[in-house]
Amino acid sequence: FIETGPASGGWTVYPPLSALPQAMEGSKLGMTLWLVSMTFFIVSSLLGGLNYIVTIINLRTKGMTMTRLPLTIWAFFITAILGVLSFPVLLSAALLLIFDRSFGTSFYLSDIYIGGQALEQTGGSPILYQHLFWFLGHPEVYIILLPAMGMASEVIAVNSRKPIFGYMAMVGSLFAIAIL
């Protein structure tokens, strides 16, 4: 619905293509709107993770100790911890990119020439964005995988009508996966 089209910086949105509105047609308003929406998504994921952590720690039912939680809840808990540790870095990467696009900063812009003219704002590094982006890249795999592992183990245990074998070992392995 935007004249200049949707964001066209790829799924990783690497600068300088995404940091310069004049880089290409899709790097104009569509990219700015996409970055703002991603910022809202990151903030909501961070707050949702905090909500899970607080709820699991403080609002368990009476008599429900941590060692009696279902494995699905353990997986959600550990996933939320991973999200709370990694999403702030992605948020800072997105905000710095918005600053480069909208406020003339140069966190990600180095020596760039457009039409033979040197860019006024320089001094940053596009590699900084890649480091910040991929700080989430590795935990993201486990943020997706851990809840599925917890749910699968519970579904199998419930449908087979047998208790989970090695409950504490399973919880420990979830923690080990998160730490690694």
Residue, then its C-alpha position, 0 to 999 in steps of 0.5 A: f500500500i506504500e508507493t515506494g513498495p515494501a521493505s527490500g533489505g532481505w530477512t536479515v536487513y543488513p546495512p548499509l542497504s537498509a540504513l540508507p533510504q536512498a539505497m533503493e526503492g524498497s529502502k524508503l518508507g516501507m523499510t522504516l515501517w518494517l523496522v518500527s513494526m519489528t521494534f514493537f514485535i521485539v519489545s512485545s516478545l521481551l515483555g511476554g518472556l518477562n511475563y512467563i518468568v514472573t508467572i511461573i515463579n510467583l503464581r504457581t498454584k498452592g503446593m506446586t513446587m518447581t520440581r513438579l512443573p510439567l516439562t512444557i512449563w519448564a521449556f517455556f520458562i527456559t525459553a523465556i529466560l533465553g528470550v529475555l537475555s537475547f531480545p534486548v540486543l536485537l532491540s538495540a540493533a533495530l533502534l540503532l538502525i532506525f536512528d541511522r535511517s531517521f536521525g542522521t547517525s552513523f552506527y552502521l555507516s562507514d565510507i559509502y559513496i552514492g552517485g560519486q558523492a561521499l556520504e556525510q555521516t560515516g564512522g560506523s561499521p555494518i559488521l556491528y549490526q551483524h554481530l548484534f543480529w546474530f547474537l539472537g541468531h543462535p538462541e533463536v534456534y532454541i527459542i523455537l525448539l525448546p517449547a516443542m520438545g517440552m510439549a512433545s514429551e508431555v503429549i507422549a507421556v499423557n497419551s501413553r498413560k505413563p509418567i515421564f521417565g527421568y523427569m529431573a534428567m529432562v529438566g537438567s537437559l533443558f537447562a544444559i541446552a539453554i546454557l550451551 
